[in-house]
């Protein structure tokens, strides 16, 4: 993530002019701005489609396009907020997330279309107008973000971003981690003075430092005091807090190095005391249902779309060499449950035993057409049947042969965690270029690490992004 530079943030003054605006209002403004863009995109998209096909602006369906725009605007707001797209550094263009923005918008359009279909509303809204809306809306959101970036960066440079002012008090190690950029982006604060605690706990040095902090807060007109101290030093933290009671300002304790890592985890509230999710459970029942519904719809559509290619490939394999059209091999799926994976046969051998040699470039076992099938990933297409059956998902960790599972589960401690979700035709590791043979153990460790990142951070948007990158890689002949 790219932070605002400390040099630029140092320009933020203590006293703000008449044209300053509140840091906390940025998100509300961005939400309202993008909701207007989405609603206007729906109206313009519908009008443009009707004008092109029916030579009239609307066909008694203005209310329908307005309603669709409002629905899409609300969906976009929730999706964008879940992706952190309204954070200050993202709005200012310092943390570019165009793929997240467009992936989230694609998800909104798909959800909106599904809702219209299930509820049987918008009878006057055609598929063409919805596609037009989706295209104009995506372009409008990108243009809107680009329009906001320059003014927002200038506002930060000129000190027009009215933040709460803070005096930072802490120990040297923790203070070294506190930058003005992180205070602004993470807490909406501007640092006006920094006081370092010296000496030992509970001694005169701490008391003098706290008195200096209170005096500095009064002189600078600070709004609050931030503590940057190791959390394990509870007695010292309590002592400093007791001394700060002489000031009426609120006092906040910043997460230390260890706490920051744990607080990044998801918090689960199942009783009066919340807990931190140290390991994500295999997707919730609702998430699994949604992912399965998407797999069924998408795999069915892709099987119909690729039917000519599937038939043509089957004929070519039969004419090229002796043997079955499909290659079947046992693999482990969700929770280690075995299933038979389907592939177009690309080799003369049909290995499925205790020892399986991984395919390599220019492998002598490849058939005449096998190299082409593998290079363009056509050999993987029959796995759409595995997806339709429920053995696999479109996106997930790639399943390996049982012999390889047995080998690597003994060498990599976290290897079995890949089976916390269904295996996929493509995955995060594959779109990052981690595919093919793994001659060194480090190659498999890196692939497993990406699989675990996918499981931990799963979302529909992430699946869509992986699918889009997969299509791009295949079209560029970098088969995934």
C-alpha positions in Angstrom: 0.0 0.0 0.0 1.3 3.4 -0.9 1.2 6.0 1.9 1.1 9.7 1.7 4.6 11.0 2.2 5.5 12.5 5.5 6.9 15.6 3.8 3.6 16.4 2.2 1.6 15.7 5.4 3.9 17.9 7.3 2.3 20.8 5.5 -1.0 20.2 7.2 -1.3 23.2 9.6 -2.7 23.3 13.1 -5.1 26.1 12.4 -7.3 25.6 9.3 -8.8 28.3 7.1 -12.4 29.0 6.2 -12.3 26.6 3.3 -11.2 23.5 5.3 -13.3 20.4 5.3 -13.6 17.5 7.7 -11.6 14.4 7.1 -14.5 12.2 8.3 -16.8 13.8 5.6 -14.6 12.4 2.8 -16.3 8.9 2.8 -19.8 10.4 2.9 -19.0 12.7 0.0 -17.5 9.9 -2.0 -20.4 7.6 -1.4 -23.0 10.2 -2.4 -20.9 11.2 -5.5 -20.6 7.6 -6.8 -24.3 6.9 -6.1 -25.2 9.8 -8.3 -22.9 8.5 -11.0 -24.5 5.1 -10.9 -28.1 6.4 -11.0 -27.2 8.7 -13.9 -25.5 5.9 -15.7 -28.6 3.8 -15.5 -30.8 6.6 -16.9 -28.3 7.5 -19.6 -27.7 3.9 -20.5 -31.4 3.2 -20.9 -31.9 6.3 -22.9 -29.0 5.6 -25.2 -30.1 2.0 -25.9 -33.7 3.1 -26.6 -32.5 5.9 -28.8 -30.3 3.6 -30.9 -32.8 0.7 -31.3 -36.3 2.4 -31.0 -35.4 6.0 -32.1 -37.0 7.3 -29.0 -35.4 8.3 -25.6 -37.7 6.1 -23.5 -40.4 3.6 -24.0 -42.4 4.2 -20.8 -39.7 2.7 -18.7 -38.0 5.8 -17.1 -39.1 4.7 -13.6 -37.6 1.2 -14.2 -34.2 2.6 -15.1 -34.4 5.0 -12.1 -35.2 2.1 -9.8 -32.4 -0.1 -11.2 -30.0 2.8 -10.8 -30.9 3.2 -7.1 -30.7 -0.5 -6.5 -27.3 -0.7 -8.2 -26.1 2.4 -6.3 -26.9 0.8 -2.9 -25.3 -2.5 -3.9 -22.2 -0.6 -5.1 -21.9 1.3 -1.8 -21.8 -2.0 0.2 -19.4 -3.7 -2.1 -17.1 -0.7 -2.3 -17.1 -0.3 1.5 -16.3 -4.0 2.0 -13.3 -3.5 -0.3 -12.0 -0.4 1.5 -12.4 1.7 -1.6 -13.5 4.8 0.4 -10.3 5.1 2.4 -8.5 8.4 2.0 -5.4 7.0 0.3 -7.6 5.2 -2.2 -9.7 8.2 -3.0 -6.6 10.3 -3.4 -5.2 7.8 -5.9 -2.2 6.9 -3.8 -3.3 3.3 -3.3 -4.6 2.4 -6.8 -7.3 -0.3 -6.8 -8.8 -0.1 -10.2 -9.2 -3.9 -10.5 -11.1 -3.9 -7.2 -13.3 -1.1 -8.3 -14.1 -2.7 -11.7 -14.4 -6.2 -10.2 -16.8 -4.9 -7.6 -18.9 -3.1 -10.2 -19.1 -6.4 -12.3 -20.3 -8.2 -9.2 -23.0 -5.4 -8.7 -24.2 -5.7 -12.3 -24.4 -9.5 -12.0 -26.3 -9.3 -8.6 -28.6 -6.7 -10.0 -29.4 -8.8 -13.0 -30.1 -11.8 -10.8 -32.4 -9.8 -8.6 -34.3 -8.5 -11.6 -34.7 -12.1 -12.9 -35.7 -13.7 -9.6 -38.2 -11.0 -8.7 -39.5 -10.6 -12.2 -39.3 -6.8 -12.1 -38.2 -4.4 -14.8 -40.2 -6.0 -17.6 -39.6 -3.0 -19.8 -35.8 -3.2 -19.2 -34.0 -5.2 -22.0 -30.7 -7.1 -21.7 -29.1 -4.6 -24.1 -30.0 -1.6 -21.8 -28.6 -3.4 -18.8 -25.3 -4.1 -20.7 -25.2 -0.5 -21.7 -25.8 0.6 -18.1 -23.0 -1.7 -16.9 -20.5 -0.3 -19.4 -21.4 3.3 -18.9 -21.5 2.8 -15.1 -18.0 1.2 -15.0 -16.5 4.0 -17.1 -18.3 6.6 -15.0 -17.0 5.2 -11.8 -13.4 5.2 -13.1 -13.8 8.8 -14.5 -15.3 9.9 -11.2 -12.4 8.6 -9.2 -9.9 10.2 -11.5 -11.8 13.5 -11.2 -11.6 13.3 -7.4 -7.9 12.5 -7.2 -6.2 15.8 -8.2 -8.4 18.1 -6.0 -8.1 15.8 -3.0 -4.3 15.6 -3.3 -4.1 19.4 -3.6 -6.4 19.7 -0.5 -4.0 17.6 1.5 -1.0 19.6 0.2 -2.6 22.9 1.1 -3.8 21.9 4.6 -7.4 22.1 3.6 -8.1 18.6 5.1 -9.4 19.4 8.5 -8.2 16.6 10.8 -8.3 16.2 14.5 -5.0 17.3 16.0 -3.1 14.9 18.3 -0.1 14.8 20.6 1.7 11.5 20.4 3.3 10.1 23.6 5.3 6.9 23.6 8.6 4.9 23.8 11.3 5.1 21.1 10.6 1.7 19.4 6.9 2.3 19.0 7.3 6.0 18.1 9.5 5.0 15.2 6.5 3.1 13.7 4.2 6.1 14.0 4.3 8.3 10.8 2.1 11.2 10.0 0.9 9.4 6.9 -0.4 6.4 9.0 -2.1 8.7 11.5 -3.9 10.5 8.7 -4.9 7.5 6.7 -5.7 5.1 9.5 -7.1 7.5 12.2 -7.8 10.8 10.6 -5.3 12.6 12.8 -2.6 15.2 12.3 0.4 15.0 14.7 1.2 18.4 16.2 3.8 17.3 18.8 5.7 14.1 19.7 6.9 13.4 23.3 9.2 10.5 24.0 9.1 8.6 27.3 12.6 8.1 28.8 14.1 6.3 31.8 12.3 3.6 33.7 8.6 3.1 34.4 7.0 5.0 37.2 10.0 7.4 37.7 10.3 11.1 37.4 11.2 10.9 33.7 7.7 9.5 32.8 6.0 12.1 35.0 8.0 15.0 33.4 7.2 13.6 29.9 3.5 13.4 30.6 3.5 17.0 32.0 5.2 18.1 28.8 2.6 16.3 26.7 -0.3 18.0 28.6 1.4 21.4 28.2 2.0 20.8 24.4 -1.6 19.8 23.9 -2.8 22.9 25.6 -0.4 25.2 23.6 -1.2 23.5 20.2 -4.9 23.2 20.7 -4.8 19.4 20.4 -8.0 17.4 20.2 -6.6 14.2 21.8 -3.6 12.4 23.0 -2.3 9.2 21.3 -0.2 6.6 23.2 2.4 4.5 21.4 3.6 1.9 23.9 4.2 -1.8 24.0 1.0 -3.5 25.3 2.8 -5.9 27.5 3.9 -3.0 29.7 0.5 -2.7 31.3 1.7 -1.1 34.6 3.6 1.6 32.7 0.6 2.3 30.4 -1.7 2.6 33.4 0.8 4.9 35.2 0.9 7.2 32.1 -2.9 7.2 31.8 -3.3 8.1 35.5 -0.9 11.1 35.0 -2.9 12.2 31.9 -6.1 12.5 33.9 -4.9 16.0 34.6 -5.9 16.8 31.0 -9.6 16.8 29.8 -8.6 15.4 26.4 -9.4 11.9 25.3 -6.5 9.4 25.4 -6.2 6.6 22.9 -3.8 3.7 22.9 -2.4 2.8 19.5 -1.9 -0.9 18.7 1.7 -2.0 19.2 3.7 -4.2 16.7 2.2 -7.4 18.0 -1.4 -6.2 18.6 -1.5 -4.6 15.1 -1.0 -8.0 13.5 -3.7 -9.7 15.5 -6.2 -6.8 15.2 -6.0 -7.2 11.4 -7.9 -10.5 11.9 -11.6 -10.7 11.7 -13.4 -10.2 15.0 -16.2 -12.6 15.8 -19.0 -11.7 18.3 -20.8 -14.7 19.6 -21.3 -13.6 23.2 -20.4 -10.7 25.6 -16.7 -11.0 24.8 -15.6 -10.9 21.2 -12.9 -13.3 19.8 -10.4 -13.0 17.0 -10.6 -15.4 14.1 -7.1 -17.0 14.0 -8.1 -19.3 11.2 -11.0 -18.8 8.8 -13.4 -21.7 8.8 -14.4 -23.2 5.4 -16.8 -20.7 4.0 -20.0 -20.1 5.8 -23.1 -22.0 4.7 -24.4 -18.8 3.0 -21.0 -18.2 1.2 -20.8 -21.8 0.1 -24.4 -21.6 -1.3 -23.6 -18.5 -3.2 -20.4 -19.8 -4.6 -22.1 -23.1 -5.6 -24.9 -21.2 -7.3 -22.4 -19.2 -9.3 -20.5 -22.4 -10.2 -23.6 -24.1 -11.5 -24.8 -21.2 -13.6 -21.3 -20.4 -15.0 -20.2 -23.9 -15.7 -23.5 -24.7 -17.4 -23.2 -21.6 -19.6 -19.6 -22.3 -20.4 -20.3 -26.0 -21.4 -22.9 -24.7 -23.9 -20.6 -22.0 -25.1 -17.6 -24.3 -25.6 -19.7 -27.3 -27.0 -18.3 -26.9 -30.5 -14.7 -26.7 -29.2 -15.3 -29.7 -26.9 -16.6 -31.9 -29.7 -13.9 -30.8 -32.1 -11.2 -31.5 -29.5 -12.6 -35.0 -28.8 -12.6 -35.8 -32.5 -9.0 -34.5 -32.9 -7.8 -36.6 -30.0 -9.4 -39.8 -31.4 -7.8 -39.2 -34.8 -4.4 -38.3 -33.4 -3.6 -41.3 -31.2 -5.0 -44.5 -29.8 -6.7 -44.3 -26.4 -9.6 -42.7 -24.6 -10.6 -39.1 -25.2 -10.8 -38.3 -21.5 -8.0 -38.8 -19.0 -9.3 -39.7 -15.5 -7.2 -39.4 -12.4 -8.0 -39.6 -8.7 -7.6 -36.3 -6.8 -8.5 -35.1 -3.2 -11.2 -32.6 -3.0 -12.9 -30.6 -0.2 -11.9 -32.0 3.3 -9.8 -34.7 1.6 -12.7 -36.4 -0.1 -11.5 -38.3 -3.3 -13.0 -37.7 -6.7 -12.1 -38.4 -10.3 -10.9 -35.4 -12.3 -11.6 -35.2 -16.0 -9.2 -33.9 -18.6 -8.7 -34.2 -22.3 -6.0 -36.8 -22.9 -2.8 -35.1 -23.9 -0.3 -38.0 -23.3 0.2 -41.5 -24.4 0.2 -42.7 -20.7 -2.6 -42.8 -18.2 -0.8 -42.6 -14.9 -2.8 -42.9 -11.7 -0.6 -44.8 -9.3 1.7 -44.3 -6.3 4.4 -42.7 -8.5 3.5 -40.0 -11.1 6.0 -37.9 -13.0 4.9 -34.3 -13.5 4.6 -33.1 -17.1 7.5 -31.0 -18.3 8.1 -28.9 -21.4 8.8 -31.0 -24.5 7.8 -34.1 -22.5 8.2 -37.3 -24.7 4.9 -38.6 -23.3 2.9 -35.9 -25.1 0.7 -36.8 -28.0 0.9 -34.9 -31.3 -1.9 -32.6 -30.3 -1.2 -32.8 -26.6 1.3 -29.9 -26.5 -1.2 -27.6 -28.1 -4.0 -28.6 -25.7 -1.8 -27.9 -22.7 -0.4 -24.7 -24.0 -3.9 -23.2 -24.5 -5.4 -25.0 -21.4 -8.0 -26.7 -23.6 -7.2 -30.0 -21.8 -8.7 -28.5 -18.6 -12.2 -27.8 -20.1 -13.8 -31.2 -19.2 -13.4 -30.1 -15.6 -16.4 -27.9 -16.1 -18.3 -31.2 -15.7 -16.5 -31.7 -12.3 -17.7 -28.2 -11.4 -21.3 -29.0 -12.4 -21.1 -32.3 -10.4 -19.9 -30.4 -7.3 -16.5 -32.0 -7.1 -14.8 -28.8 -7.9 -15.3 -25.0 -8.1 -14.4 -22.6 -10.9 -11.9 -21.0 -8.6 -9.9 -22.6 -5.8 -6.6 -24.4 -5.1 -5.6 -26.6 -8.0 -6.0 -30.3 -7.0 -2.9 -32.5 -7.3 -2.5 -36.2 -7.9 -2.8 -38.4 -4.8 0.8 -39.4 -5.1 1.8 -35.7 -4.9 -0.6 -35.0 -2.0 1.1 -37.9 -0.1 4.5 -36.5 -0.8 4.0 -32.8 -0.1 1.8 -33.3 2.9 4.8 -34.8 4.7 7.1 -31.9 3.6 4.9 -28.9 4.0 3.1 -28.5 7.3 0.2 -26.3 6.0 -0.3 -28.4 2.8 -3.5 -30.0 4.0 -5.1 -26.6 4.6 -5.6 -26.3 0.9 -8.5 -28.7 1.2 -10.5 -26.3 3.4 -12.4 -25.3 0.2 -13.2 -27.1 -3.0 -10.4 -27.3 -5.6 -10.7 -25.1 -8.6 -10.0 -25.1 -12.3 -8.0 -22.0 -11.8 -6.7 -20.2 -8.7 -4.7 -17.4 -7.2 -1.5 -19.3 -7.5 -2.1 -20.0 -11.2 -2.8 -16.4 -12.2 0.4 -15.4 -10.4 2.3 -17.7 -12.8 2.8 -20.6 -10.3 1.8 -23.5 -12.5 3.4 -26.5 -14.1 6.1 -28.7 -12.6 7.5 -28.1 -9.1 11.1 -29.5 -9.3 12.1 -27.8 -6.0 10.2 -27.9 -2.7 10.3 -24.1 -2.6 8.1 -24.0 -5.8 5.4 -26.0 -4.1 5.7 -24.0 -0.8 5.1 -20.7 -2.8 2.1 -22.2 -4.5 0.6 -23.4 -1.2 1.2 -20.0 0.3 -0.9 -18.4 -2.4 -3.6 -21.0 -2.0 -3.8 -20.2 1.8 -4.0 -16.5 1.0 -6.9 -17.2 -1.3 -8.7 -19.2 1.4 -8.1 -16.6 4.1 -9.3 -13.6 2.0 -12.0 -15.3 -0.1 -14.7 -13.1 -1.6 -16.9 -13.1 -4.7 -14.9 -10.1 -6.0 -11.7 -12.1 -5.6 -13.1 -15.0 -7.6 -14.2 -12.6 -10.4 -10.8 -11.0 -10.5 -9.1 -14.4 -10.7 -11.5 -15.5 -13.5 -10.9 -12.3 -15.5 -7.1 -12.7 -15.1 -7.4 -16.3 -16.2 -9.2 -15.3 -19.4 -6.6 -12.7 -20.1 -3.7 -15.1 -19.5 -5.3 -17.8 -21.8 -5.9 -15.2 -24.6 -2.2 -14.2 -24.3 -1.3 -17.9 -24.6 -0.1 -18.0 -21.0 -2.3 -20.8 -20.1 -3.7 -21.0 -16.6 
